[in-house]
Amino acid sequence: MARLRELSQATGPTEAPSTGTRAPRSLEEATRHIENLETALERRTVIGQATGLVMERFGLSAEVAFEVLRRLSQEQNRKLHDIAAELVSDGHAEGL
């Protein structure tokens, strides 16, 4: 309990001691933060699905399949999520 008090005094009321990130100051800011997290989760899911397709199609490990998508993203100067969404929705993506 003393350590918790010490952390809260050291970091102040608007900073989370475990991560060092600032806590939302208002309901509006908290709502935006939640929406951003939901978007990130949705994008991560699509990228995971695309990684699975690449794994299955080319017989690759998860790490190598993700690297293929990442490199394709860099080479085409496109967001990885956009390539992943194209692959998941159309079954193919330019460059694969």
N, C-alpha and C positions, 0 to 999 in steps of 0.2 A: 504494500500500500504506500509506503514511504517512497519507493522508487517511482510509482505512478505519479505521485504528487511532484516529485522532483522533475520528472519528464514534462509534466504539464506546465510547470513554472518555467522551465528552460525553453520550451518551444512556443509557448503562448497559446491562447485559446483557439487560434485559427489554423494551427498546423498539426497534422497527424504525426505523433511521435514514431510510429512504426515505419512509415515510408518517407517522412519528411515532406510530403506533399501538402499543399494548402487545402484545408477543408472549405466547402462551399460557404459563402457568406450570406446567401439569400436563397429563398425557395426557387427563384428563377434560375439562379446559377446551378443549384442542385438538379433542377429539371434538365437543364442543358447537359450537365455532366452525365446524367442517366441516359439521355438520348444518345450522346456520343458513345457511351459504353455499349448500348444496344446495337448501334450501327457497327461498331467494331466487332461485336460478337457475330452479327449476321455476316459480315465480310469474312471473318475467320472461318465460319462454317462453309461458305462458298469456296474459299481457297482450299479448305480441307477436302471437299468433295472433288474439286478439280485435281488435287494431288492424288486422290484415290483413283481417278480415271487414268491419269498418266501412269501410275503404278501398275494398274491392271493392263493397260494397253501395251506398255513397253517392258513389262516385267522388271520394274525398278523398285528399289527400296523407297521408303517415305522421304528420307533425306535427299536422295538423288532426284526423285520426282519433283520435290519442292524446288530444288536447285535449278532444274530444267525450266520450271515456270518463272523463277526469279530472273534467270538469264534472259529468257525470252522477253520478259518485261523490260529489262534494261536495253536489250538490242532494239526493240521496237519503240522505246521511249513511251511506254504505256503503263498504266497502273496495273499491278499484279492482279488486283481484284477484278479489273475489267476483262483481262485475259481469262481469268478463272470463270467469271460469269458467262463469258462467251462459250467456253468449253462445256460448262455444265448445261447451258440452255440449248446450244446447237449441236453438241456432241463433237465439235471440232473448234480449233482456234487457229488463226493465221500463224504459220510458222511451225506448227506441230504436224 
